[in-house]
Amino acid sequence: MKMFLISDNIDTYTGLRLAGVEGVVVHEREELKTELDKVFADKEIGIVLLTEKFGRDFPDLIDEAKLNRRIPLIVEIPDRHGTGRSKNFITDYVNQAIGLKL
């Protein structure tokens, strides 16, 4: 299985290309939807890396893909500007998901 990157900036794309990960750079909603459809059709892609900006700008597309598909695994990664998440986002996520205070 392969990894594939869908990025909103050329810097993240270039860095991951140097690591051997293929991908594309898109900026608009329709471009993102088109690329996701292509990725879902390719059975060799097992992991899709998306920059976090897409999760903020188009949460409906990303959430629908995460909730309705088992493969490929969709992972949001920070871009060159860093993460937009809070310092304790994993703990907060677990607390929210299972209702258990850690």
C-alpha positions as CSV (number, residue, x, y, z in Angstrom):
1,M,0.0,0.0,0.0
2,K,1.1,3.5,-0.8
3,M,0.8,6.9,0.9
4,F,-0.6,9.9,-1.0
5,L,-0.4,13.6,0.0
6,I,-3.1,16.2,-0.7
7,S,-1.6,19.5,0.4
8,D,-2.6,23.1,0.3
9,N,1.0,24.4,-0.1
10,I,4.0,23.6,-2.2
11,D,6.4,23.4,0.8
12,T,4.7,20.4,2.4
13,Y,4.4,18.8,-1.0
14,T,8.1,19.2,-1.7
15,G,9.2,17.9,1.6
16,L,7.1,14.7,1.3
17,R,8.2,14.2,-2.3
18,L,11.8,14.2,-1.0
19,A,10.7,11.4,1.3
20,G,9.2,9.4,-1.6
21,V,5.5,10.3,-1.0
22,E,3.5,11.2,-4.2
23,G,0.9,13.9,-4.0
24,V,-0.8,17.0,-5.3
25,V,-1.3,20.6,-4.3
26,V,-4.9,21.9,-4.4
27,H,-6.6,25.1,-3.1
28,E,-10.3,25.0,-3.9
29,R,-13.1,22.8,-2.6
30,E,-13.8,21.2,-6.0
31,E,-10.2,20.4,-6.5
32,L,-10.0,18.7,-3.2
33,K,-13.2,16.7,-3.9
34,T,-11.8,15.6,-7.3
35,E,-8.5,14.5,-5.8
36,L,-10.3,12.6,-3.0
37,D,-12.4,10.8,-5.5
38,K,-9.3,9.8,-7.5
39,V,-7.6,8.5,-4.3
40,F,-10.7,6.5,-3.2
41,A,-10.7,4.8,-6.7
42,D,-7.0,3.8,-6.4
43,K,-6.9,0.6,-4.4
44,E,-3.2,0.8,-3.9
45,I,-3.4,3.9,-1.7
46,G,-3.7,2.9,1.9
47,I,-3.0,6.2,3.7
48,V,-4.0,9.7,2.6
49,L,-2.1,12.6,4.2
50,L,-4.0,15.9,4.3
51,T,-2.7,19.2,5.6
52,E,-4.8,20.5,8.5
53,K,-6.0,23.5,6.6
54,F,-8.5,21.2,4.7
55,G,-10.0,20.0,8.0
56,R,-10.6,23.6,9.0
57,D,-11.8,24.9,5.6
58,F,-13.8,21.9,4.4
59,P,-14.7,19.9,7.5
60,D,-17.8,18.3,5.8
61,L,-15.7,16.7,3.1
62,I,-13.1,15.4,5.4
63,D,-15.5,14.2,8.1
64,E,-17.6,12.4,5.5
65,A,-14.6,10.6,4.1
66,K,-13.3,9.7,7.6
67,L,-16.7,8.4,8.8
68,N,-17.8,6.5,5.7
69,R,-14.6,4.8,4.6
70,R,-12.3,2.3,6.2
71,I,-9.6,2.4,3.6
72,P,-7.7,4.6,2.9
73,L,-6.8,5.9,6.3
74,I,-7.1,9.7,6.3
75,V,-4.5,11.5,8.5
76,E,-4.4,15.2,9.0
77,I,-0.9,16.6,9.3
78,P,0.4,20.0,10.3
79,D,2.0,22.1,7.5
80,R,5.0,24.4,7.7
81,H,3.1,26.8,9.9
82,G,2.7,24.2,12.6
83,T,-0.4,22.7,14.0
84,G,-3.6,24.6,14.7
85,R,-4.4,22.2,17.6
86,S,-4.2,23.0,21.3
87,K,-1.4,21.6,23.4
88,N,-3.6,18.9,25.0
89,F,-5.7,18.0,21.9
90,I,-5.2,14.2,22.3
91,T,-6.2,14.2,26.0
92,D,-9.2,16.5,25.2
93,Y,-10.2,14.2,22.3
94,V,-10.2,11.1,24.5
95,N,-12.2,12.9,27.2
96,Q,-14.7,14.0,24.6
97,A,-14.9,10.6,22.9
98,I,-15.3,8.3,25.9
99,G,-16.3,10.8,28.7
100,L,-13.4,9.8,30.9
101,K,-11.3,12.5,32.5
102,L,-7.6,11.6,32.2
